[in-house]
Amino acid sequence: MRPLRRSHPVLLSLAIIAGVFLQSTSAKAGENREIIVAGGCFWCVEADFEKVRGVKEAVSGYTGGTTSNPSYKQVTAGGTGHFEAVKITYDSGAINQSQLFDLFFRSIDPTDAGGQFCDRGQSYATAIFVSNAAEKAAAEAAKAKAEAELGQRIVTPILSATAFYEAEAHHQDYYKGTNRVLTRFGPVKQSDAYKRYRKGCGRDARVAELWGNDAPFVGN
């Protein structure tokens, strides 16, 4: 395990985490804007970013591939070129792109090109999808900052945005679901199934191993 590099945890936490989660409610409202990111299982990315102050909505979907209107089964089977991704709509007066990209890098394992945690394959790989030069510059700056802090090579690509297809209704807000679903533990409430999946997949454990106190969503 790489020793954690924490020469300035207070500064980084204040700049990235406290400044986002504890923003003043008096901040002026800005325009609603969007970013699209892929960070492995879209249930988890959606659950993380819907907790961020200033985020209006996070929608699970598929992007980056060539198949129109793909299904979950098609994407996870491979061959479509699509990633599981999340479209994040945010109030630009409360939070900005750079802050969201900083949070994103610290919520994933950006050193893993083969998927994320227990989910393997291209559809679970990480990526940022950008629509213009300003967005690309912000994403590249956040990537360089994260790489310098982590002290390891980041393999998360920054790709040109393509069509985003919303995932099936039962994938939206999965972490909040109240229906009972059948799991290897028997029938459980969907929100409990999500928690068991997230823990069993090792997401938070690996993110904490990489980012330590700078991981914004571990334990939330």
CYANA upper distance limits for C-alpha pairs under 8 A (distance plus 0.5 A):
  1 MET  CA    209 GLU  CA      8.32
  2 ARG  CA    210 LEU  CA      8.34
  4 LEU  CA    209 GLU  CA      8.41
  4 LEU  CA    210 LEU  CA      7.79
  4 LEU  CA    211 TRP  CA      7.86
  4 LEU  CA    212 GLY  CA      7.31
  5 ARG  CA    149 GLU  CA      7.97
  5 ARG  CA    150 LEU  CA      7.79
  8 HIS  CA     12 LEU  CA      6.88
  9 PRO  CA     13 SER  CA      6.35
  9 PRO  CA    213 ASN  CA      7.57
  9 PRO  CA    214 ASP  CA      7.44
 10 VAL  CA     14 LEU  CA      6.55
 11 LEU  CA     15 ALA  CA      6.59
 12 LEU  CA     16 ILE  CA      6.47
 12 LEU  CA     17 ILE  CA      8.22
 12 LEU  CA    214 ASP  CA      7.62
 13 SER  CA     17 ILE  CA      5.55
 13 SER  CA     18 ALA  CA      6.61
 13 SER  CA    213 ASN  CA      8.29
 13 SER  CA    214 ASP  CA      6.58
 14 LEU  CA     18 ALA  CA      5.28
 14 LEU  CA     19 GLY  CA      6.14
 15 ALA  CA     19 GLY  CA      6.03
 15 ALA  CA     20 VAL  CA      8.49
 16 ILE  CA     20 VAL  CA      6.79
 16 ILE  CA     99 GLN  CA      6.77
 16 ILE  CA    102 ASP  CA      7.29
 16 ILE  CA    103 LEU  CA      7.38
 17 ILE  CA     21 PHE  CA      6.60
 17 ILE  CA    103 LEU  CA      8.09
 17 ILE  CA    214 ASP  CA      8.29
 17 ILE  CA    216 PRO  CA      6.55
 18 ALA  CA     22 LEU  CA      5.92
 18 ALA  CA     23 GLN  CA      8.12
 19 GLY  CA     23 GLN  CA      6.28
 20 VAL  CA     52 VAL  CA      7.35
 20 VAL  CA     53 ARG  CA      6.80
 20 VAL  CA     54 GLY  CA      8.47
 20 VAL  CA     95 ILE  CA      7.30
 20 VAL  CA     99 GLN  CA      7.95
 21 PHE  CA     52 VAL  CA      6.42
 21 PHE  CA     53 ARG  CA      5.91
 22 LEU  CA     53 ARG  CA      8.00
 23 GLN  CA     27 ALA  CA      8.13
 23 GLN  CA     53 ARG  CA      7.67
 23 GLN  CA     94 ALA  CA      7.86
 27 ALA  CA     93 GLY  CA      7.08
 27 ALA  CA     94 ALA  CA      6.54
 28 LYS  CA     93 GLY  CA      6.03
 28 LYS  CA     94 ALA  CA      7.57
 29 ALA  CA     91 ASP  CA      7.06
 29 ALA  CA     92 SER  CA      7.78
 29 ALA  CA     93 GLY  CA      5.26
 29 ALA  CA     94 ALA  CA      7.16
 30 GLY  CA     91 ASP  CA      6.02
 30 GLY  CA     92 SER  CA      5.32
 30 GLY  CA     93 GLY  CA      4.38
 30 GLY  CA     94 ALA  CA      7.63
 31 GLU  CA     91 ASP  CA      6.25
 31 GLU  CA     92 SER  CA      5.93
 31 GLU  CA     93 GLY  CA      7.38
 32 ASN  CA     89 THR  CA      6.87
 32 ASN  CA     90 TYR  CA      5.94
 32 ASN  CA     91 ASP  CA      5.28
 32 ASN  CA     92 SER  CA      6.67
 33 ARG  CA     89 THR  CA      6.02
 33 ARG  CA     90 TYR  CA      5.97
 33 ARG  CA     91 ASP  CA      7.04
 33 ARG  CA     92 SER  CA      7.02
 34 GLU  CA     87 LYS  CA      7.12
 34 GLU  CA     88 ILE  CA      5.89
 34 GLU  CA     89 THR  CA      4.94
 34 GLU  CA     90 TYR  CA      6.73
 35 ILE  CA     87 LYS  CA      6.36
 35 ILE  CA     88 ILE  CA      5.84
 35 ILE  CA     89 THR  CA      7.29
 35 ILE  CA     97 GLN  CA      8.04
 35 ILE  CA    129 PHE  CA      7.85
 35 ILE  CA    130 VAL  CA      7.84
 36 ILE  CA     85 ALA  CA      7.28
 36 ILE  CA     86 VAL  CA      6.12
 36 ILE  CA     87 LYS  CA      4.95
 36 ILE  CA     88 ILE  CA      6.64
 36 ILE  CA    128 ILE  CA      6.78
 36 ILE  CA    129 PHE  CA      5.97
 36 ILE  CA    130 VAL  CA      7.86
 36 ILE  CA    161 ALA  CA      8.44
 37 VAL  CA     85 ALA  CA      6.07
 37 VAL  CA     86 VAL  CA      6.07
 37 VAL  CA     87 LYS  CA      7.25
 37 VAL  CA    104 PHE  CA      8.44
 37 VAL  CA    126 THR  CA      7.98
 37 VAL  CA    127 ALA  CA      6.34
 37 VAL  CA    128 ILE  CA      5.07
 37 VAL  CA    129 PHE  CA      6.57
 38 ALA  CA     42 PHE  CA      7.86
 38 ALA  CA     45 VAL  CA      8.41
 38 ALA  CA     83 PHE  CA      6.96
 38 ALA  CA     84 GLU  CA      6.49
 38 ALA  CA     85 ALA  CA      4.68
 38 ALA  CA     86 VAL  CA      6.76
 38 ALA  CA    124 TYR  CA      8.06
 38 ALA  CA    125 ALA  CA      7.40
 38 ALA  CA    126 THR  CA      5.30
 38 ALA  CA    127 ALA  CA      5.47
 38 ALA  CA    128 ILE  CA      6.83
 39 GLY  CA     45 VAL  CA      6.80
 39 GLY  CA     84 GLU  CA      8.16
 39 GLY  CA     85 ALA  CA      7.37
 39 GLY  CA    104 PHE  CA      8.37
 39 GLY  CA    108 ILE  CA      6.65
 39 GLY  CA    116 GLN  CA      7.75
 39 GLY  CA    124 TYR  CA      7.52
 39 GLY  CA    125 ALA  CA      7.10
 39 GLY  CA    126 THR  CA      5.13
 39 GLY  CA    127 ALA  CA      7.36
 40 GLY  CA     44 CYS  CA      8.35
 40 GLY  CA     45 VAL  CA      8.07
 40 GLY  CA     84 GLU  CA      7.06
 40 GLY  CA     85 ALA  CA      8.17
 40 GLY  CA    108 ILE  CA      8.44
 40 GLY  CA    115 GLY  CA      6.97
 40 GLY  CA    116 GLN  CA      5.59
 40 GLY  CA    117 PHE  CA      8.42
 40 GLY  CA    119 ASP  CA      7.61
 40 GLY  CA    123 SER  CA      8.18
 40 GLY  CA    124 TYR  CA      4.77
 40 GLY  CA    125 ALA  CA      6.22
 40 GLY  CA    126 THR  CA      6.66
 41 CYS  CA     45 VAL  CA      7.30
 41 CYS  CA     84 GLU  CA      7.03
 41 CYS  CA    116 GLN  CA      8.21
 41 CYS  CA    119 ASP  CA      7.94
 41 CYS  CA    124 TYR  CA      6.88
 42 PHE  CA     46 GLU  CA      6.42
 42 PHE  CA     60 SER  CA      6.16
 42 PHE  CA     61 GLY  CA      7.99
 42 PHE  CA     84 GLU  CA      6.25
 42 PHE  CA     85 ALA  CA      6.26
 42 PHE  CA     86 VAL  CA      6.66
 43 TRP  CA     47 ALA  CA      6.62
 43 TRP  CA     60 SER  CA      7.59
 43 TRP  CA    171 HIS  CA      7.52
 43 TRP  CA    172 GLN  CA      8.00
 43 TRP  CA    173 ASP  CA      7.55
 43 TRP  CA    174 TYR  CA      6.54
 43 TRP  CA    175 TYR  CA      7.09
 44 CYS  CA     48 ASP  CA      6.61
 44 CYS  CA    175 TYR  CA      8.23
 44 CYS  CA    198 ARG  CA      7.91
 45 VAL  CA     49 PHE  CA      6.72
 45 VAL  CA     86 VAL  CA      7.35
 46 GLU  CA     50 GLU  CA      6.55
 46 GLU  CA     58 ALA  CA      5.91
 46 GLU  CA     59 VAL  CA      7.13
 46 GLU  CA     60 SER  CA      7.12
 46 GLU  CA     86 VAL  CA      6.92
 46 GLU  CA    173 ASP  CA      7.67
 47 ALA  CA     51 LYS  CA      7.41
 47 ALA  CA    173 ASP  CA      7.63
 47 ALA  CA    175 TYR  CA      6.86
 48 ASP  CA     52 VAL  CA      7.85
 48 ASP  CA    217 PHE  CA      6.76
 49 PHE  CA     55 VAL  CA      7.45
 49 PHE  CA     58 ALA  CA      7.28
 49 PHE  CA     88 ILE  CA      8.07
 50 GLU  CA     55 VAL  CA      6.70
 50 GLU  CA     56 LYS  CA      7.90
 50 GLU  CA     57 GLU  CA      6.83
 50 GLU  CA     58 ALA  CA      6.55
 51 LYS  CA     55 VAL  CA      8.17
 53 ARG  CA     94 ALA  CA      7.89
 53 ARG  CA     95 ILE  CA      8.16
 54 GLY  CA     90 TYR  CA      6.14
 54 GLY  CA     91 ASP  CA      5.77
 54 GLY  CA     92 SER  CA      8.09
 54 GLY  CA     93 GLY  CA      8.40
 54 GLY  CA     94 ALA  CA      5.46
 54 GLY  CA     95 ILE  CA      6.08
 55 VAL  CA     88 ILE  CA      7.51
 55 VAL  CA     89 THR  CA      6.48
 55 VAL  CA     90 TYR  CA      4.65
 55 VAL  CA     91 ASP  CA      6.76
 55 VAL  CA     95 ILE  CA      8.24
 56 LYS  CA     88 ILE  CA      8.16
 56 LYS  CA     89 THR  CA      5.95
 56 LYS  CA     90 TYR  CA      5.54
 56 LYS  CA     91 ASP  CA      7.20
 57 GLU  CA     88 ILE  CA      6.39
 57 GLU  CA     89 THR  CA      5.67
 57 GLU  CA     90 TYR  CA      7.49
 58 ALA  CA     86 VAL  CA      6.77
 58 ALA  CA     87 LYS  CA      6.09
 58 ALA  CA     88 ILE  CA      4.94
 58 ALA  CA     89 THR  CA      6.77
 59 VAL  CA     86 VAL  CA      5.86
 59 VAL  CA     87 LYS  CA      5.68
 59 VAL  CA     88 ILE  CA      7.07
 59 VAL  CA    166 GLU  CA      7.49
 59 VAL  CA    172 GLN  CA      7.05
 60 SER  CA     84 GLU  CA      7.92
 60 SER  CA     85 ALA  CA      6.48
 60 SER  CA     86 VAL  CA      5.06
 60 SER  CA     87 LYS  CA      7.12
 60 SER  CA    166 GLU  CA      6.58
 60 SER  CA    167 ALA  CA      6.12
 60 SER  CA    171 HIS  CA      7.42
 60 SER  CA    172 GLN  CA      6.50
 61 GLY  CA     84 GLU  CA      6.51
 61 GLY  CA     85 ALA  CA      5.77
 61 GLY  CA     86 VAL  CA      6.30
 61 GLY  CA     87 LYS  CA      7.92
 61 GLY  CA    164 PHE  CA      7.15
 61 GLY  CA    165 TYR  CA      5.86
 61 GLY  CA    166 GLU  CA      4.62
 61 GLY  CA    167 ALA  CA      4.70
 61 GLY  CA    168 GLU  CA      8.45
 62 TYR  CA     70 PRO  CA      7.98
 62 TYR  CA     75 VAL  CA      8.26
 62 TYR  CA     82 HIS  CA      6.25
 62 TYR  CA     83 PHE  CA      6.02
 62 TYR  CA     84 GLU  CA      5.47
 62 TYR  CA     85 ALA  CA      5.88
 62 TYR  CA     86 VAL  CA      8.26
 62 TYR  CA    164 PHE  CA      6.31
 62 TYR  CA    165 TYR  CA      5.68
 62 TYR  CA    166 GLU  CA      6.96
 62 TYR  CA    167 ALA  CA      7.07
 63 THR  CA     82 HIS  CA      5.49
 63 THR  CA     83 PHE  CA      6.03
 63 THR  CA     84 GLU  CA      7.51
 63 THR  CA     85 ALA  CA      6.97
 63 THR  CA    161 ALA  CA      8.42
 63 THR  CA    162 THR  CA      6.94
 63 THR  CA    163 ALA  CA      6.55
 63 THR  CA    164 PHE  CA      5.30
 63 THR  CA    165 TYR  CA      6.90
 64 GLY  CA     81 GLY  CA      6.74
 64 GLY  CA     82 HIS  CA      5.28
 64 GLY  CA     83 PHE  CA      6.61
 64 GLY  CA    161 ALA  CA      7.53
 64 GLY  CA    162 THR  CA      6.29
 64 GLY  CA    163 ALA  CA      7.80
 64 GLY  CA    164 PHE  CA      8.30
 65 GLY  CA     80 THR  CA      6.00
 65 GLY  CA     81 GLY  CA      4.38
 65 GLY  CA     82 HIS  CA      4.47
 65 GLY  CA     83 PHE  CA      7.80
 65 GLY  CA    162 THR  CA      8.39
 66 THR  CA     80 THR  CA      6.44
 66 THR  CA     81 GLY  CA      6.71
 66 THR  CA     82 HIS  CA      7.71
 67 THR  CA     80 THR  CA      5.99
 67 THR  CA     81 GLY  CA      8.17
 67 THR  CA     82 HIS  CA      8.26
 68 SER  CA    165 TYR  CA      8.49
 69 ASN  CA    165 TYR  CA      6.52
 70 PRO  CA     74 GLN  CA      6.67
 70 PRO  CA     75 VAL  CA      7.08
 70 PRO  CA     80 THR  CA      8.31
 70 PRO  CA    165 TYR  CA      7.98
 71 SER  CA     75 VAL  CA      6.78
 71 SER  CA    167 ALA  CA      7.78
 71 SER  CA    168 GLU  CA      7.99
 72 TYR  CA     76 THR  CA      6.59
 72 TYR  CA    167 ALA  CA      7.54
 72 TYR  CA    168 GLU  CA      8.00
 73 LYS  CA     77 ALA  CA      6.47
 74 GLN  CA     78 GLY  CA      7.07
 74 GLN  CA     79 GLY  CA      8.27
 74 GLN  CA     80 THR  CA      7.45
 75 VAL  CA     79 GLY  CA      7.75
 75 VAL  CA     80 THR  CA      6.36
 75 VAL  CA     81 GLY  CA      8.06
 75 VAL  CA     82 HIS  CA      6.59
 75 VAL  CA     83 PHE  CA      7.85
 75 VAL  CA     84 GLU  CA      8.26
 75 VAL  CA    123 SER  CA      6.96
 76 THR  CA    123 SER  CA      6.55
 78 GLY  CA    121 GLY  CA      8.21
 78 GLY  CA    122 GLN  CA      7.84
 78 GLY  CA    123 SER  CA      7.38
 81 GLY  CA    122 GLN  CA      8.01
 81 GLY  CA    123 SER  CA      7.66
 82 HIS  CA    122 GLN  CA      8.42
 82 HIS  CA    123 SER  CA      6.34
 83 PHE  CA    122 GLN  CA      7.37
 83 PHE  CA    123 SER  CA      4.66
 83 PHE  CA    124 TYR  CA      6.60
 83 PHE  CA    125 ALA  CA      7.33
 83 PHE  CA    126 THR  CA      8.46
 84 GLU  CA    123 SER  CA      6.21
 84 GLU  CA    124 TYR  CA      6.53
 90 TYR  CA     94 ALA  CA      8.46
 90 TYR  CA     95 ILE  CA      7.65
 91 ASP  CA     95 ILE  CA      6.83
 91 ASP  CA     96 ASN  CA      8.37
 92 SER  CA     96 ASN  CA      5.83
 92 SER  CA     97 GLN  CA      8.36
 95 ILE  CA     99 GLN  CA      7.14
 95 ILE  CA    100 LEU  CA      7.93
 96 ASN  CA    100 LEU  CA      6.97
 97 GLN  CA    101 PHE  CA      6.63
 97 GLN  CA    135 GLU  CA      8.11
 97 GLN  CA    138 ALA  CA      7.44
 98 SER  CA    102 ASP  CA      6.62
 98 SER  CA    138 ALA  CA      6.22
 98 SER  CA    139 ALA  CA      7.54
 98 SER  CA    142 ALA  CA      6.95
 99 GLN  CA    103 LEU  CA      6.74
100 LEU  CA    104 PHE  CA      6.59
101 PHE  CA    105 PHE  CA      6.79
101 PHE  CA    138 ALA  CA      8.36
101 PHE  CA    139 ALA  CA      6.82
101 PHE  CA    142 ALA  CA      6.51
101 PHE  CA    143 LYS  CA      8.49
102 ASP  CA    106 ARG  CA      7.00
102 ASP  CA    142 ALA  CA      6.16
102 ASP  CA    143 LYS  CA      8.35
102 ASP  CA    146 ALA  CA      7.72
103 LEU  CA    107 SER  CA      6.73
103 LEU  CA    216 PRO  CA      7.20
104 PHE  CA    108 ILE  CA      7.25
105 PHE  CA    109 ASP  CA      8.08
105 PHE  CA    110 PRO  CA      7.07
105 PHE  CA    142 ALA  CA      8.40
105 PHE  CA    143 LYS  CA      7.80
105 PHE  CA    146 ALA  CA      7.19
106 ARG  CA    146 ALA  CA      8.15
106 ARG  CA    207 VAL  CA      7.80
106 ARG  CA    211 TRP  CA      6.97
106 ARG  CA    214 ASP  CA      7.43
106 ARG  CA    215 ALA  CA      5.82
106 ARG  CA    216 PRO  CA      7.31
107 SER  CA    207 VAL  CA      6.87
107 SER  CA    215 ALA  CA      6.65
107 SER  CA    216 PRO  CA      7.24
107 SER  CA    217 PHE  CA      7.13
108 ILE  CA    116 GLN  CA      8.12
108 ILE  CA    126 THR  CA      8.49
108 ILE  CA    203 ARG  CA      8.34
108 ILE  CA    207 VAL  CA      6.54
109 ASP  CA    116 GLN  CA      7.27
109 ASP  CA    117 PHE  CA      8.34
109 ASP  CA    206 ARG  CA      7.72
109 ASP  CA    207 VAL  CA      6.69
109 ASP  CA    210 LEU  CA      7.87
110 PRO  CA    126 THR  CA      7.46
110 PRO  CA    154 ILE  CA      5.72
110 PRO  CA    155 VAL  CA      6.39
110 PRO  CA    156 THR  CA      5.99
111 THR  CA    152 GLN  CA      7.75
111 THR  CA    153 ARG  CA      6.79
111 THR  CA    154 ILE  CA      5.39
111 THR  CA    155 VAL  CA      5.94
111 THR  CA    156 THR  CA      7.80
112 ASP  CA    116 GLN  CA      7.18
112 ASP  CA    125 ALA  CA      8.24
112 ASP  CA    155 VAL  CA      7.27
112 ASP  CA    156 THR  CA      8.47
113 ALA  CA    125 ALA  CA      6.62
113 ALA  CA    126 THR  CA      7.86
113 ALA  CA    155 VAL  CA      6.62
113 ALA  CA    156 THR  CA      7.65
114 GLY  CA    120 ARG  CA      6.46
114 GLY  CA    121 GLY  CA      6.12
114 GLY  CA    122 GLN  CA      6.92
114 GLY  CA    124 TYR  CA      8.23
114 GLY  CA    125 ALA  CA      6.56
115 GLY  CA    119 ASP  CA      6.33
115 GLY  CA    120 ARG  CA      4.88
115 GLY  CA    121 GLY  CA      5.63
115 GLY  CA    122 GLN  CA      6.59
115 GLY  CA    123 SER  CA      7.78
115 GLY  CA    124 TYR  CA      5.07
115 GLY  CA    125 ALA  CA      4.59
115 GLY  CA    126 THR  CA      7.58
116 GLN  CA    120 ARG  CA      6.79
116 GLN  CA    124 TYR  CA      6.47
116 GLN  CA    125 ALA  CA      6.63
116 GLN  CA    126 THR  CA      8.01
116 GLN  CA    203 ARG  CA      8.36
117 PHE  CA    201 CYS  CA      6.53
117 PHE  CA    202 GLY  CA      6.53
117 PHE  CA    203 ARG  CA      6.25
117 PHE  CA    206 ARG  CA      7.96
118 CYS  CA    201 CYS  CA      5.44
118 CYS  CA    202 GLY  CA      7.42
119 ASP  CA    124 TYR  CA      6.75
119 ASP  CA    201 CYS  CA      8.06
120 ARG  CA    124 TYR  CA      6.67
120 ARG  CA    125 ALA  CA      8.25
121 GLY  CA    125 ALA  CA      7.26
125 ALA  CA    156 THR  CA      8.47
126 THR  CA    156 THR  CA      5.92
126 THR  CA    157 PRO  CA      7.79
127 ALA  CA    156 THR  CA      5.64
127 ALA  CA    157 PRO  CA      5.55
127 ALA  CA    158 ILE  CA      6.39
127 ALA  CA    159 LEU  CA      7.49
128 ILE  CA    139 ALA  CA      7.85
128 ILE  CA    156 THR  CA      7.94
128 ILE  CA    157 PRO  CA      6.97
128 ILE  CA    158 ILE  CA      5.34
128 ILE  CA    159 LEU  CA      6.59
129 PHE  CA    158 ILE  CA      6.42
129 PHE  CA    159 LEU  CA      5.32
129 PHE  CA    160 SER  CA      5.88
129 PHE  CA    161 ALA  CA      5.16
129 PHE  CA    162 THR  CA      8.38
130 VAL  CA    135 GLU  CA      6.17
130 VAL  CA    136 LYS  CA      6.12
130 VAL  CA    139 ALA  CA      8.48
130 VAL  CA    158 ILE  CA      7.52
130 VAL  CA    159 LEU  CA      6.66
130 VAL  CA    160 SER  CA      5.61
130 VAL  CA    161 ALA  CA      5.59
131 SER  CA    135 GLU  CA      7.05
131 SER  CA    136 LYS  CA      7.96
131 SER  CA    160 SER  CA      6.64
131 SER  CA    161 ALA  CA      5.91
132 ASN  CA    136 LYS  CA      6.75
133 ALA  CA    137 ALA  CA      6.63
134 ALA  CA    138 ALA  CA      6.76
135 GLU  CA    139 ALA  CA      6.68
136 LYS  CA    140 GLU  CA      6.58
136 LYS  CA    158 ILE  CA      7.77
137 ALA  CA    141 ALA  CA      6.59
138 ALA  CA    142 ALA  CA      6.70
139 ALA  CA    143 LYS  CA      6.62
139 ALA  CA    158 ILE  CA      7.65
140 GLU  CA    144 ALA  CA      6.66
140 GLU  CA    158 ILE  CA      7.93
141 ALA  CA    145 LYS  CA      6.68
142 ALA  CA    146 ALA  CA      6.58
143 LYS  CA    147 GLU  CA      6.57
143 LYS  CA    154 ILE  CA      7.89
144 ALA  CA    148 ALA  CA      6.68
145 LYS  CA    149 GLU  CA      6.75
146 ALA  CA    150 LEU  CA      6.46
147 GLU  CA    151 GLY  CA      6.29
147 GLU  CA    152 GLN  CA      6.42
147 GLU  CA    153 ARG  CA      6.60
147 GLU  CA    154 ILE  CA      6.36
148 ALA  CA    152 GLN  CA      7.99
150 LEU  CA    210 LEU  CA      7.85
150 LEU  CA    211 TRP  CA      7.68
167 ALA  CA    171 HIS  CA      6.85
167 ALA  CA    172 GLN  CA      7.75
168 GLU  CA    172 GLN  CA      7.68
170 HIS  CA    174 TYR  CA      7.23
173 ASP  CA    177 GLY  CA      7.23
174 TYR  CA    190 GLN  CA      7.55
174 TYR  CA    191 SER  CA      7.38
174 TYR  CA    194 TYR  CA      7.72
175 TYR  CA    190 GLN  CA      7.50
175 TYR  CA    191 SER  CA      5.31
175 TYR  CA    192 ASP  CA      8.46
175 TYR  CA    194 TYR  CA      6.03
175 TYR  CA    195 LYS  CA      8.02
176 LYS  CA    190 GLN  CA      7.80
176 LYS  CA    191 SER  CA      5.64
177 GLY  CA    189 LYS  CA      7.80
177 GLY  CA    190 GLN  CA      5.51
177 GLY  CA    191 SER  CA      5.66
178 THR  CA    189 LYS  CA      6.09
178 THR  CA    190 GLN  CA      6.04
178 THR  CA    191 SER  CA      6.83
179 ASN  CA    189 LYS  CA      6.11
179 ASN  CA    190 GLN  CA      6.03
180 ARG  CA    187 PRO  CA      6.49
180 ARG  CA    188 VAL  CA      5.61
180 ARG  CA    189 LYS  CA      4.73
180 ARG  CA    190 GLN  CA      5.98
181 VAL  CA    187 PRO  CA      5.80
181 VAL  CA    188 VAL  CA      6.08
181 VAL  CA    189 LYS  CA      6.67
181 VAL  CA    190 GLN  CA      6.24
181 VAL  CA    193 ALA  CA      7.96
182 LEU  CA    186 GLY  CA      6.04
182 LEU  CA    187 PRO  CA      4.73
182 LEU  CA    188 VAL  CA      6.98
183 THR  CA    187 PRO  CA      6.41
183 THR  CA    188 VAL  CA      7.62
183 THR  CA    193 ALA  CA      7.70
188 VAL  CA    192 ASP  CA      6.97
188 VAL  CA    193 ALA  CA      6.74
189 LYS  CA    193 ALA  CA      6.76
190 GLN  CA    194 TYR  CA      6.71
191 SER  CA    195 LYS  CA      6.94
192 ASP  CA    196 ARG  CA      6.75
193 ALA  CA    197 TYR  CA      6.58
194 TYR  CA    198 ARG  CA      6.61
195 LYS  CA    199 LYS  CA      6.70
196 ARG  CA    200 GLY  CA      6.34
197 TYR  CA    201 CYS  CA      6.35
198 ARG  CA    202 GLY  CA      7.03
198 ARG  CA    203 ARG  CA      6.58
198 ARG  CA    204 ASP  CA      8.01
199 LYS  CA    203 ARG  CA      7.07
199 LYS  CA    204 ASP  CA      7.43
199 LYS  CA    205 ALA  CA      8.38
202 GLY  CA    206 ARG  CA      6.60
203 ARG  CA    207 VAL  CA      6.71
204 ASP  CA    208 ALA  CA      6.44
204 ASP  CA    218 VAL  CA      5.96
204 ASP  CA    219 GLY  CA      8.18
205 ALA  CA    209 GLU  CA      6.66
206 ARG  CA    210 LEU  CA      6.78
207 VAL  CA    211 TRP  CA      6.40
207 VAL  CA    212 GLY  CA      8.01
207 VAL  CA    215 ALA  CA      7.11
207 VAL  CA    218 VAL  CA      7.96
208 ALA  CA    212 GLY  CA      5.19
208 ALA  CA    213 ASN  CA      7.86
208 ALA  CA    215 ALA  CA      6.65
208 ALA  CA    218 VAL  CA      7.25
211 TRP  CA    215 ALA  CA      5.73
